[in-house]
Amino acid sequence: MRTAYSVRTVRAAERALMARLPEGALMQRAAAGLAAACADVLRRHGRVYGSRVVLLVGSGDDGGDALYAGARLARRGAGVRAVLTAPGRAHEGGLAALLAAGGRIAVGVEGPRGADAWGGHIDLVVDGITGIGGRGGLRPDAVELVRAFAATGAPLIAVDLPSGVEADTGEVLGEAVRADATVTFGTYKPGLLIDPAAERAGALYLVDIGLGPELPGVPELEVLQYADVAALLPVPAAESDKYRRGVVGIVAGSARYPGAAVLAVSGALRGGAGAVRYVGPGAGAVIARHPETLVHAGPPSKAGRVQAWVVGPGLGDGAEAADAVRDVLAADVAVLVDADGLRLLDAGAVRERTAPTVLTPHAGEAAALLGVPREEVEAGRLAAVRELAARYRATVLLKGSTTLIATDDPDTPVRVNPTGTSWLATAGSGDVLSGLTGSLLAAGLAPRDAASAGAHLHGLAARHASDGSPVAAQDVAEAIPAAWRDVRA
């Protein structure tokens, strides 16, 4: 499992570790890892010896890391030039090490002009301007510098975090570096895992500097890996029957959107449900595609035994739809609410439920639930998912370029799904996710685990289905078993 910690927590852990180490040892560990990652990039694009490296150096420790790493590269035969964005405040020890190794120093906009001395050719740019200490985007002079070197087309490696992004939230509040790779130290930071900042981080390198024992047991964020998800997935035992495996009820579809019912049922069946009970006007379409489905005219409370309900996909906004949502929320089993169900639910009814509730909005739906512009949700995804979970006393799966899962317990880490793909941006894929997650709820998974595993499998299924080409939602549903095999392999 990957974990991420806030800047405040990381700083405290670093202080505790530095108190036990010789002065400067921690920075040297970081610089060694950074230099190794830079050398790896240089070798993949040519070689280290004779390469041309530019360091963009600010006044903080990340600038010191860059300078010491540059000194290591210079000793291996690279031509290294450090461009200082804050002359007089750069790390003195790092500057001395770079100069002793044969590196050179430039100041501000002199840096881009100095590239002409190399015929305009640069092999690597290292961003050590602000790192995790920066707030509110880059200053104008730094923006000019970053743009000038980005125009060279050289690969860019960020030190700890792309300068200009918010380390704790993943927000981008101004101009920021867009890196090809980021080398981070000790632990991941939330901004490396949450968009829009994560999209600027590129490939991630984590350098172990010995920080682990100093970090608290509970992080801010968690990212489940294959083994973590495999441990959650239910596997039928020899004595299992359809009821022990879990029966999920699906209330979805309408005359206008019958396909939503089919897709939600598809996700539930492929997700391992022992049986699916369908309630709604799309029974004919559902039975035609999935004859094993148990259908009922409604209301949901009369449909028969279920361990979990999914309500909302393609439901419409009429009186019957509103009645169905109220009926499902009154059930004493886990309930997942998606799509139209989110617009029809009563916040008070959700908060008063004693059984688990899972809400699965996209950014637009989350904005409506919070009463804020969609752009605010997209810019601050972490704050939005936490606020929704707290306000509705529910588990919330916020869909998007990085899917986040939060509970109403502020001390429980938010989970980030790592398997998302842009091919999921297609009509009906959310309906499949709802059915899939509902099947995991019915199998007995806790809401946070069901949402996490569902999102993970959903992303993997999309990758299987697309193989780099356009994909439809039903294709994603059909690929869920392949995603299971991947996770359990």
N, C-alpha and C positions, 0 to 999 in steps of 0.2 A: 504494500500500500504506500502510495506517495502521501506525504503530509506537507502542509504549509503553515507557517507561523507569521504573526504580525511583526512589524519592524521593532516595536517595543519589546516583544518577547525575545527576538533575535539579539537585540542590543544587550539585554540583560544577560543572556546566555554567553555572549562574547565577553562581557566584563568578567563573569565568573571564571571562564576558561583562561582569559589573559592573566588573571591573578595567580594562576598556577604555572604559567609558562614564562620562559625568558622574554624580555622585552623585544617586540617585533616578530616573535616566532609565528603568531597567528597570521600576520600579513604575509610572511614568507610562504606559509602553507598555501594561502589563497593565490599568491602570485605564481607559485610553482604549478598549481592546477590550471590557472589561466594560460600560462605560457605553453603548457602541454596541449591545451585545446587549440590555441592559436597555431601551434606547429602542426597539429593534425589537419587543420583547414589549409594551411599553406602547402603541405605535402599533397593534399588532394587536388590542389590547383597548380602544382609545380614542385617546388622544393623550398626548404627553409633557408639554406645558404644562398645568398645573393638576392633574396626577396626584399621587397620594400614595404615597410610597415609604418603606418601613421597612428599615433596615440592621441586621442582627444582627451585632455587631462583637466579635470576640475580641481577644486580645493579640498575635496573630502578623501576618505580612505579609499574609495573606489579609484580615484586618481592615483593614489599611492600603489594600489594593486597593479594598475596598468603600467606604471613606471617600472616597478620591480620586474614585472613580466617582460616588459620591453628590454630591460637589461639582460635577462636570460636569453631572449631571442637574438639580441645583438652579439652576445658571446658565441652564439651558434652561427654567426656569419650573416645575419639579416641586417639590412640598413634600416635603422629605426629613427624616426623623427617624432618628438613629442610636441604637440601644439597646445600651449597653455591658455586656457580660457580665463584663468584668474591669476595672472602673474603676481608673484610675491606671496601667494598663499598655497602654492603647490607643495606637495609632500617633500620635505627637504632631503630625507634619506633616499627616497625613490629617485629624485632628480640626480643626486650625487652618484647613485648606482648606475643610472642610465648613462651619464656622461663618462664615468669610469670605464664602461663597457664599449664606448665608442659611439653612443647615440648622440643625437643633436636636438636642440631646442629651438622652437619657433613660438611666436606669440600671436594669438588672435588670428586675424585675416591673413597675416603673413604666411600662415600654414598652407592654405590653398595655393597661394602664389608660389610657395616653395616647392610645390609638386612639379612645377615646370623644370626644376633642376633635375628631376628624374624623367624628363621627357613626358611628364603628365601621367606616367604609369605608376600605379600603386597596387600592391598585391593584397593588402589587408588593412582595414581600419578598425581600431579598437575604441569603443565608446566608454570612457571613464569620466564623463562630465559630472553627473550627479548621482547615479545609482539609486539605492533605496532611500537616501536622505533627501531627495528632491521633492518639491511640492509645487503643483500648479503649472506645470509645463516649463519648457525651456525659455530662457531669456532671449531677446531678439538677437544679440550678438552670437549666442550659441546656435540659434536657428540658422543663421547665415553660414556658420561654419559647417554644421551638419549637412545642409543642402549642398554646399560646395563639394564635400567629399563623397556624398551619396552620388553625385553626378559622375564621379569617376567610374562607377560600376564595380568597384572593389567590394568583396565580401565584408560585412560589418559584424563584429562581435561586440555585444554589450557586456559590461562588467556588472554582475549581480542582477541588474535590471535595466532595461532600456531607459535612458535618461528622459525624463519628462512624463513618465507614466506614474500612477499612484500605486505604490507597493502594496498597500493594505486593502485596496478596494477593486483594483483592476480598471479604474476610471482613467480617462485621458482628458485632462482639463485644459489642454493647450497644445502647442506643437511638441512633438515627441519623436524620439529616434525610432526608426523601423529597422530592426536587426535581422540578420540572417541566422544568428545563433546568439544565445545568452549563456554565459558561464556564471552560475550562482553558487554561493558558498554556504556550506553547513546544512541548509534546508531550503526548500522552495518557499517563495513568498507568494501570497495570494494573487498579486498582480500578474504573476507568470502563468497562472492557470485560468484566469477569468477574462473574457473579452469585455471591452475592446483592447485592453492592454496586452492580453495573451497573444493576440494576433500579430502584435509587433515584436514579440520575443523570439520568433523563429525556433530553431531546434534548441533544446535545453540540455545543458551539461551541468550536473550537480557534482561539486567538488567536496569531498569529505575533509573537513578541517578539524574534526574531533569535537564538534559541537553537540552531537547527539545526547550524551549524558547530562548536559546542562539544560536541555529543553524539557518543558513540562510534558506530561503524558497525554494531555488533550490538546490537539492542534486547533487552529482556526478552520482549516479545510482538510478534507480527505479526498483522495482519488483512488477508487478501487481498481485493482489489477485483476487479471484473469483468475488467479488463484483465490482472490477474495470473493469474486462473484461465484466461482465454482463451489465454494464452501456454503454459499447461501441457497443455491438452486435445489429445489426439492426433487428427490429421486424416489419413484414408487418402490415400496417394499413388496415382498412376496405376497403378503396378505392384503395389499391395497385393493380397494375397489374405487369406483368413480366418486363416491362420496368422501372417502378418505383422501383422495387426491385433490378434492376441492371442486365445488360447483360454483360457478360464477354467473351472476345474472347480468344481462346486458339490456339496458333501456336506451335505444338509439334509433336513429333513422326517422324519416317522415316521407310523405308523398313526394316532396321536393328532393329529399336527399336519401333515397333508399340505400344507396351504396355505402353510406356511413355505417349502417347496421351490418352489412356484409363484412366490411373491413374490421369493425370492432370484434365481431364474432370470429373472424379469421385470426386476429391477433390472440384472442383468448384460447382458441383451440390449438394453435401452433405453440402457444406459451405453456402448454401442459395441463390445462384444465381437465379434470375428470369428466365434466359435463358442462354444457353451456345452456342456460335458460334464457331465451330471448323474449322480450316483451316490446311490442310496438307494431306500427303499421307495415313494417318491411318483412313480415314473416315469409311471404312468398319468395321474395328474392333471397332471403337467408336460407330457406330450405332447399331452393334450387341449387345453391352453391355448397351448402353444408347440411346434408340430410340428417346428420346425427344430432343437430340442434333440437332442443326441446322448446317449443314455441307456446306462447300464451297470449291471449287477447288483452290481459291486464285486468285490474291494476297490478303493479309489481308485487304488492303485498299478498296477492292471491295466487301468484305464479308457482309457488312451491319453495322447497328448501334451497337456500343458497348460503355459502360462506362469505360472499362478498358481492357487492353490486358495482356496476359501472353505469353511469347515467350521463347523457348529454350529447354525444356525437350526432350531429345532423338532426337533432330533436325538433328544431324550430322554436318559435316563441309564442305559440298559442296557449289557450287555457289548458288543453289536455297535457301539453308538455310541462307546464308549470305544476299541474297536479301530480304528474309522474315524479318530478323532482322532489316535491314535498313528501310524497309517499315513500320514496327511497330513503330520504334523509331521516325518516321516522324509524327505519329498520335498526335493529340492534346488532348489526354486523358492519364490517368495514365497508366504506363507500368511497368510490373514486368519482369525482365530478370533473367533467371536461367540456370544452366547447360551449354549446348552447346552454348546458346545465349551469355553467358559471354565471351566465347572465341572469338566470332564473332563480338562483339560490338566495336564501335569506341568511344574512350573516349571523343573525341571532340564533337561528336554528342550527347552524353549523357549530357555533361556539358552545351550544348547550348539549351537543351530542356526547354520549359517554363512550360510544364505539369509535374506532379510528376513522378519520376522514383524510382523503388525499385530494388535493386540487392540482390540476395540471394545465395551467394557463400558458399561452405564448405571451410575448411582450405586450401586444395590444390588449389582450384580455386582462393581464396583470395590471396594466395602466387603468383600465376601467374599474377594476376591483379596488384600486388604491385611490382613484380620483385624481390621477396625475397624467401629464402627457406621455405618450408612448416613448418619446425620445428620452425622457427622464429615466424610465425603466431600462432602456437599452444602454444608456450611459452608466448607470449605477446598478447593475444586475444583483450584486451581492446585497446591497441595502434593500432592494425591492423584495427579494425572496425572503429575507429575514423579517421584514415588516409584514408581508402577507401571512407568513406562518404565525407570527405573534398576534396579528389582528384577528385571524380566523381560528386560532387554536387548532391548527391542522398541520399536516405534512404537506409541503408545497413543492412540486416539481415545476420549475420555471424553464420552459423549453426555449431553445435558441441556439446560437452559434456555440455557446458553452451552456449545457444544461446543468442547472443547480438544483439540489434537493436540500431543503431546510425543514426543521421541526420547530415547534413553538418553545422548545427549551433552549434558551440562549447559550447554555454551556455545552450543547451538543454540536460537534463540528458540522459545518455545511459540506455536503458532498458535491464533487464536480465530476461529471461524466466525461471520460476521455475519448469515447468512440464516435462522437458525432461526425457527420459528413454533410457537406452542402447538398448532396443528392437527396437528403431527407426533406428539403424544401419543395415538397410536392403535395398536391391535394390528397388528403386522406391518410397521410403517414401518421398524423397525430391520433387518428381513430385506431390504427393498428397498435400504437403504443398504449392507448387506454385499455384495450382488450388484453394485451400482453401483461401489463402491470396488474390488471384486475385478476388475472388467473393466478398470479403469484400471491396476491392478497388472499385469494380463496384457498390457496395451498397452505396458508398459515404464516407466511413471512410477515414480519413487522412492517408497518407502512414505509419507514425510511429504507429498509432493505428491499422491499418490493419495488419501490420507485427507482432505487439505485440499480438493481439488477435488471429491471425492465428497460431503463434507458440504455444500459450497457449493451444488452442483447439487441435492442432496436438499432443502435448504431452499427454494430457488427453485421446485422442482417442487411442493412442498407449497403454496406461495403460489398458483401457477397453478391447482392442483387445487381448492383450497378457495374462493378468491375471497370469503373471509369467511364461509364456510358449512362445515358438517361435511364431512370428507373421509375416505375409506378408503385403506388402504395401496396397493391396486392402482391407485387414482386417481393417487396420487403417482408410481408407476412409469410410468404412461401419460403423465405430464406431463414426464418427464425430457427428451425432445427439445425441448420448449418452453423449458426452462431452458437447454439448450445454445444455443438461438437467442438468448436474452437475453444470455448471456455473450459470445457472439461478434459480437453486433450492433455 
